[in-house]
């Protein structure tokens, strides 16, 4: 069975987020608004979390020299790091979250106001094995919340631009620099890229994922999606050309010329004398094959009641053009979405 890059789910998320991400860039919009429903950068450490002001106050509570006194007297920094990793691992284990904890350090601790109530909080700067980093905040009986290091960096940039005091910033060397995070993330995804720049885009709160753009030193670019608490989905990358086809263009890299649109795909069928009256909403890009590099596109048209899935060799790809019905596509691992009554 030919392998296909699994981008269909990402496409749905990008479509759901595209309009908001374009009209409300980081730092834009009114108070409490942002791309994809994100709380405005600089106002909070994520929706329902402690405020950036509270975090800055509580940071002083966990000064390493102070932690090594009192009940912790006789312990080493390494002992504290082991305890912090165990605590962060327990927080992750208690919820759906695509993060295997590599290391963690207590970043803030103490009482804070959350939704008008005072709760005891502990915030751990956590480094995951997939290259991502987060501030994980426990809040007594309330659900654990998270702020990614990438979102924190965007929030701090917005704060500085607005003349506000910045909030938390990740300090662990693996996640202190957004380009380092992006480079490591792309390696884990399986698409090597040395990041020359990174742009935080926004999130989809209902899907519990966050989006960003990575520009690589070889002039390629990608839109990446990665998990927040509530999601166990692995991180994924979509080329700027494919992302542009879903209405979320890159801004740091070229989008590959003409966007891949429903018209583009219908034109390919017409050139091969295949009749199909599919409207724009009846054309769906499922992804691109890993080996043959053909785009896999589903059409819903009256001429093909059993569904139509085309394997399109675009951009100079030499692989053969093929079309199959939904039953044939299912045998290749592609499930029709526009023709749900078909296999």
Secondary structure, 3 states (H helix, E strand, C coil): CCCECCCHHHHHHHHHHHHHHHHCCCCCCCCCCCHHHCCCCCCCCCCCCCCHHHHHHHHHHHCHHHHCCHHHCCCCHHHHHHHHHHHHHHHHHCCCECCCEEEEEEEEEEEEEECCEEEEEEEEEEEECCCCEEEEEEECCEEEEEEEHHHHHHHHHHHHHCCCCCCCCCCCCCCCCHHHHHHHHHHHHCCCCCEEEEEEEEEECCCCEEEEEEEECCCCEEEEEEECCCECCCCEEEEHHHHHHCCCCCCCCCCCCCCCCHHHHHHHHHHCCCCCCCCHHHEEEEEEECCCCCEEEEECCCCCCCCEEEEECCCCCCCCCEEECHHHHHHCCCCCCCCCCCC
